[in-house]
């Protein structure tokens, strides 16, 4: 059966098909979803046929770039299924902070940032290996503090800030992980915004909070396999800028820390398949902002950033499907803020 984003009403939850576009088995998950339509009653979801454990001994989280206070090129990695200190992975093709990243189960792509001055660099690594990044292509805009997520096949990223110029972009772009090359236009957020959080399931990507130029509490979403503008999802517990502080498994999105306008220690969550407002989850180990996020199907971890008012190399984590406060995981190899994080086990991978 060929790809079909919106299933007819006659499809029974639990039905299985082979998607000839993605070359993956999918099952039909019943329940109200949809994007601009009231006729969709569920969604097709990838059946996971591989595991990060086969490739890396566990779900591998990566952090890349950042500032300390000059731009950094280093990439670290951790095993999200254990605890412990990060190890050196390699380096980006250039030193930069205020970047974002998207990842499939095999590739991590690092996008744009500040070097100093905005750059449109896109470079990538193979997650299961170690080594330096290679050129992927160019982002359509040289932009500061965008935010990205995606599915197994498609990376999406949106928002950002132009320096100089002091303007915000609403643009959303996408690319295909399996190829290299420049990205393509996807649509727009409701307005220009930077320093936002993002995360995804295999079907939806959510963008939350940010600076626009005032601090906002709005949450918006797109359907990753389509094109078009974002739609309203709900609101955060409070208005905040939450740079790279969002991660997810296939069910829940988690946002940790941020500024409102002072730095906060709150953790909040949303259920990606529904619409609605965020709910309180717990607290970070201290007030936290400008950290990177890495997720597995069970854990969300944050690395680096400003914690309690000082730049740190600490990593903290929570169990996604519970609620409660973050606990210590280990340390990064450096002390970055405005870094980015990704993994080969996040919620967009099915």
Order of alpha helices (4+ residues) and beta strands (2+ residues): beta-beta-beta-alpha-beta-beta-beta-beta-beta-beta-beta-beta-beta-beta-beta-beta-beta-beta-beta-beta-beta-beta-beta-beta-beta-beta-beta-beta-beta-beta-beta-beta-beta
